[in-house]
């Protein structure tokens, strides 16, 4: 109903302006310039500008003669369309607009994929080379998923399970050493459910005991995938974390 009321308001304003303009044209008079004397005048003018911009959409395809007739029928209480049929028409228009928006979004995503495809391939290859060399280093262990980790220091507490909430200190870096996140810098540990973070963390922290400090080397498919995360995490990027498990929060 909100859609109907909004469109009805827009169409009414536009049709009144059109009818006035048509009447003035018939008299062959030059319309007087609009003078905005009050705040209401300014608001009215602004609404007119906004309505005109809204009705320029080619999907609407207005027939102004029919529009004016519809307004007169509504004013006389004799519409030829039922409220149900009116809703169907407006719903169909809304559906077309949504489909067009989806198509535009799809094109945008495809363009984005094409543009970053070379970056993805480059980062994948660099990540593969790094992980292949890294797993040969002393102290580095590799799980079946491809997650690599190194034990920096040991504690003696309990180990969390995937449904636990944990408290940790951590810092995360890219392969070039660039720091992208650090709870140490914020001087505040992070607390989160273990099953609501990246796969590499969900798996890796279950290997730890409270008091442990590990270094993780997380393949892109266990991190933020091919698309990365905004401007912080590049596409298809291996991430390195130092993580200290402080507590399992009950």
N, C-alpha and C positions, 0 to 999 in steps of 0.2 A: 504494500500500500504506500509506503514511503516513496518508492520509485514512481508510482502513478501520480502522487501529489506533486513531486518535484517536476516531472515532465509536464504536468498540466499547468503548473505555474509558469514554467519557461515558455510553453507554447502560447499561453494567454497573453503574456507580456509582448511576445514577438508579434502576435496577430494584431493586437491593438495598435502597435507601432506601425505595422504594415497598412492597416485600414486607414489610419490617419494620414499616412504618406500618400495612399492611393487617392483619398479625398482631396488632398491638397493638389495633387497632380492634375486631377480633373478640372480644377479651377484655374490651372496654369498660373499658380501663384508661387513666388519664390518663398520657401519657408523661412520664417524668422530665425535668426541664430538662437540657440539655446542659451539661456542665462541661468546659472546655478546660484540661486539666492540663499538657499538654506541647506542645512545638513541633509535634510530629506531629499532635496533636489540632487545633491551629489550622489547620495546612495542610489536614487532612482536611475541616474545616468550610468553609474557603475554597473548596476544590475543589467541594464540594457546592453552595455558592452560585453558583459560576461555571457548573456543569453545569445547574442549574435555569434560569439566565438563557439558556443556549444552547438549551435544549430548548423554550423558549417560542415559537420561530419557527413560525408557522402552516404553513410549507411542509413541515415534518417530519411532522405529523399522526400521531403515534405511537399505536399500539394497545398499551397497557401489558400486556394479557394475552398478546398475541402476542410482545411483547418478552421477557417473563419465560419463556415457553415456549422462545423461541429460545436464551436463555442456558442453560436446562437442557439443551436438545439439544446445544449446543456443549460443555457440561461433560461430557456423556455420549458425546461424539464421534459424534453422529448428527444432524448438521444436514440439513435437507431442501433447503437451497439449496447449490449448489456454490460454490466460491470465485469462479468466473467470473461466476455469476449475482449473487453478493453485490457484486462489483465493479461490475457493470452497474447495480444498484440505487443504489449510492452515487454512481456517476458521474452518473446521471440526476438525483439530488438536487442534486449539485454544479452541474450544468448549469442547473437551475432557479434556484438561488441566483445564479449568474452573470448569467442573463437578467434577473432582478429587479434586480440591482445596475446592469446596463446601462440598464434602463428608468428607474430612479431618477436615474441620471447624465444621461440624455437630458432628462428633465423639468427637472433643475437647469440644464442648459445652455440649454434653451429659455427658462427664466425669466430667466436671466442676459442672454440676447440681447434679450429684451423690455425689460428694465430699462435696458440701455445703448444701445438703439437711438436714443433722442433725443440722447444724447451723441455717438454716432457721426456722426449727420447734422449736428449743430452743428459738430463738429470738421472734418468734410469741407468744409463751406461756408467756414469760417474759413481752412482750408488753401488752398482754391482761390483765394480772394480774395488771400491773401498771395502765393502763387506768381505769380498774374497780374500783380500790381503789382511784385513783386520782379524779374521777368524784364526789366522795362523799365529797371531801374537800370543805371547805367554800370558796365561790367566784368563783368556777370553773363551767363554763357553757359548755354544750355539744350540738353541732348542729346535724341535722338529718344525716349528713355524718359520724359522729363519731369524728369530729374535736372538741377538747377541748380548751378552752381559759379562761384566767383570766385577768380582767382589772386592770392594775397597776396604771395608772393615766389617767385622762381625759383631752382632749382638746376641742375645740369648732369649729373646721374647717369643711370643706366639707368631704364627704365620696367618695372614688374613685369607679369607676365601672371597670369591667374586662378589658375593652379596654384602660384604662388610663395608663399613665406612672407615676410611683411614685418614690419618693426619701425617703429612710429609713436608719435608723441606726439599727443594729441588732447584736445579737450574738446567735450562735447555739451550743447546747450541746447534748451529748448522755445521756442515762438514768443513766450512771455511773458518770455523771458530767464532762466528758471529753469534752473540748472545741474543736470544729472542724472548726469553722469559726467565724470571728468577724470583722465587719466594724469599730467598736470602736478601735480595736487594730491597724487597718490601718489608723485610724484618717481620714477616708474619707467615707461619706455616699454612699450607693449604689443606682443607678438609673436604673430602668428596666421597661418594659411593664408588666403589672400585669397578662396578659394572657400567659406569656412565662416563668413562674416559676412553682414550684411544686403546685399541686392542693390545698394543705393545705394553702399555701400562697395566692393563687388566691382567695379562699373563705374567708380566715381569714381577709385579709386586707380590704375587702369590708365591714366588720363589724366595721371598725375603722373610726375615723374622724382625720383630720390633727391635730396633737398635742397629740393624744392618744399614750399610751404605753401599749401594751398587752404582755401577756405571752401565747404562743401557745404550745399545746401538740398534735403533729401530728402523727396519726397512719401511719404505713409503707405504706399502700395502697394509702395514700394521700401525701406520700413523694417520696422515691426512689424505692418503690416496693420490691419485693423479692430479687432482685439482688444487691440492694444497689448501691453505687457509688464508684468504685475503692477501694482504701485502706482507704478512709476517712470515708465513711458511710457503716457500716456492712449490710449484707442482712437482710431484713424484720425488720428494726429497727424503733422504735418510736423516734421521734426527738422533742426536746424542744427548742423553740426560744423565746427570748425577742426581740420585735420589736417596734420601735418608728417611727410612720408615720410623716415625716417632711414636706412633700409637695406633691401636685399633679402637675406634670410638664406638662405644656401646650405647 
